[in-house]
């Protein structure tokens, strides 16, 4: 009898015998591989792997971790063993635009995301009614230069209190401190309204319209201390033309933002994203 589906992810220097060691260990422990994906980055000589497998009812996560540890040590792996049934605790941050927030709330309610949205944080009150309709706590942390540091500490306290595993910047239009970005690196995802680093700042779709672009897009990426320069997880694109108005650019762009962010969040929840220096490996 099988129960729960563990997910094993690993990153290590590439060398012969990795796959054989991993698959032999799983077979010897009565596990059945359901999904397997791997990638060898020749440029960095790094090997990446994600496996989803079923285990017998009598096999515990603890015994698997203890048994796999010597293999991880032998190949100098950074490895993690997850329960695929785990529900990720999420905190969403937004400002006045709520299209990405609404999309994530709706997907979570429909069961498309294995997520527990613990709270929504905003520097404005605009999205409180929307959030309340989904019965999710809403926290208004207004930002001014004088209180920004204190408000960020309140945010940290909330993250720890709710045991948040992923923080999503769903069009949150405030810059977080370098310390905050470093402390939550790898757990902080942003949606950017263009292909990085094009059209930064205010009115990005008006900028794109003025340049006569033929493609517009959105980029979901991990947040780092370098503004909008974090490892990219997912990008979306849509063709536009000369007959479209700036407002039509905005409508199209918001659709792309919603879809791109949702994909990135889903990949993160399903442990499909592995960091590769300034880039990512995403096993779709």
N, C-alpha and C positions, 0 to 999 in steps of 0.2 A: 504493500500500500504506500502511495506517495502523498506527501503533503507539501505545502508552501514551495515556492520556486525561488531558490537563492539566485542572486546575480553576483558573479565574480568579475571584478575589473582589475587589470594589472598593467603596469608600465615598468619596463626594465631595459637595460642594455641588450641589444639583439645578439643572440648567440645560438648555436645549435642545441636542440633538446628541450626548448621551453614548452612547446605544444605537447610533446610526448610526455613530459613530466606532469603537466597539468591534467591532461586527459586520462593518463594512467591513474593518477591519484583519485580522480572522480570515479572512475570505473571500479577501483579497488574498494571504494567506500559506498558502493551500491547506488551511485548517482547516474542519472540518464540525461545527457546533454540535449537540450531543446533548441537552443540558438547559440551560434558561435560566430564571432566576427573578429578579425585581426588585421593589423596594419604594421608594416615595417617601414619606418621612415629612414630611407637610405641616407639622407642628408645629415641626420643627427645620430644615426645608428641606434635608434630607440624603437622598441617593440611595444605595441599596444594590443590589448585583447579584452573582449567582453564575452562572457558566457552566461547563459541562463540555463539552469538545469533543475530537474526534480530530484528530491532525496527521499529515502525511505523514512517512514514515520519514526523509527527508532534512532535515526541519525540527527544529532542536535547541531545547531549552529556553532556552539562552543567546541564540540569535538572536531568539526570541520576546520575551524580556525586554528585550533591547536595542531591538528594534523598537517595543515597546509603551511604553517609557519616555517618549517625547515626548507621547504621548496622556495618560499619567498626569500629566505635568507641566502640560499645557494645562488639564486639568479639576481640578487640585489634588486628585488621588486618593490615597488610601491603598490600595494594591493589592498583591496577592500572586499568584504563579503557582505552583501545586502540581502534583505528580505524583500522580494518583489511585491509582496502584499502590504508593505509599509506605506502609511499615508504621510506624505511630507507636510510638515507644518510651514505655512507660508505667511509672510507679511507683505502687503501691497502698499506702495506709496504712489500718490498722484497729486496733481495740482488742480487746475480748473478743467482740463480736458479729461473726459471720463470714458472715451470710447474703448480704450484698452482695459480699463478697470471693469467696465460692463461685460466685455467679452470674456474675461477671466472668471468673473463671478458666474456667468451663465454656463461656461464650460464645466466649471467645478460642480455646479448644481446638477447638471445633466450627467455627471459621472465620467466626463471625458478626461478629467485630470484627477489622478489619485492624490488629492491635496486636501488639507485642512486649513482653510484661510482663517488665521487666528485674529487678524485685525487689518484694518485699513488706516493708514496715516496720511494726513494731508496738511498742507500749509494754508488751505482754504476750507470753507464750510460747504462748498457747492455740492460735493458728492455724498453728503451725509444722508439725504433721503434715499438715494439709490442704494447705498450700502445697508441702510436700515431695512429696506425691502427684502434683503437677503439674510436678515437677522445676524449680521456680522458687526462686531464692535467697531466704532469709528472714533479716531483720535485726531483732534484738531491741534496741531503744533504750529502756530503761526511763526514766521521767521522774520526777524529784523537783525540788523548788524549787532545790536546790543545783547540780544538773547539767543543768538544762533548756537553758541557753544552749549548753553544750558539746555536748549531744546534737543540738541543732538545727544546729550546725556540722557534725557528722558526717553529718546528713541532707543538707545542702548539698553536702558532698564527694561523697556517693554519687550525688546527682542529676547532678553534673557528670561524674563518672567514667563513669556509664552513659549519658550524653548524653540524659537524660530530656526528653521534649517535653511530657508531660502527667502531672500528679500528681493522684491521685484519693483523696479522703478518704472511704473506704467505712466509715462509722461510726467514724471516728477521734475518740476522746473527749478530746482535748487541744486547748487553744487555742494556735495558732501565733502567733509574735510579729508585731507590726505590720510590722517590717522584712522578715520572710520573706514575708508576704502581699503586700507592695508589690513585692518583687523578682520574684515569680513570678505577678504578676497577669495574668490571661488564660490561665494554664496550670494553674490550680489549681481543681478542681471538688469540691464537697461535696454530700452528700445530707443533707437536713434532714428530720426526722421530723414535719413538719406543713406547713400552709400558712404561710409566713413572714408575720408574726413570731409567730403563735399558738403557745402551749404550748411555750415555751422551757424549757431546763433538764432536770431529772431527771424520770423517769416521765411522759413526755408523753402516752402513751396512757391512763394512769390519770387525768391531768388532763382529757383529752378525754371520758373515760367519766363522770367526775364532773360535767361540764358538760352531759351529755346531748346531745352533738352528733349530728347525723344524717349528716354526711359527715366522713370522715377522709382525709388525703392526705399527699403527700410532695413536696418541692421540691428539685430539683437546681439549683445556682447556682454561679457563679464566686465564689471567696473573695476578699474584700478586707479591708483593715485594720479595717473596721467589721464586727463580729461578726454573721454571718448576715444581712447586708444587701446582699450582692453581687448583680450582675445575674442574673436568673432565666433559666435555659435551658429547663427542662421541669418540669411539675407533673403529678401523678397523683392520682386521687380514687376513692374507693369508698364506697358507701352503707352505713351501719350503722344499728342500731336499738336500742331499749330492752332487748331480750331478750338481747343479746350481753354477755358478760363482758369484763372488762379483758384477759384472756388472748386472747380471740377478737379484740379490737381489735388487740392486738399482732401476732397472726398475720396479720391482714388488712393491717395497716400495713407489715409486713416485705415482703409480696408487692408492695405499691405501691412501696416503696423500691427493691427490686430492679429493677423494670421502669422506673421513672423514671430511676434512675441510668444504667442500660444505654442508654436512649434518648439521654440527654444526652451520654454518652461517644461513642456512635455519631455523633451530629450533629457533635461536635467533630472526630472523626477524619475525617469526610467533608467538613470545611470548610463546614458549613452554618450556623455560628454567627458572626454579626458583631456586635460591640459597638456600641451606640447610646446613649452616655452611661451612665446608670444602668440601662439596659435592654438587651435583645438583640433582634436580628432573626434568626429561625431559619427557614431555607428547608428545610422538610421535603420 
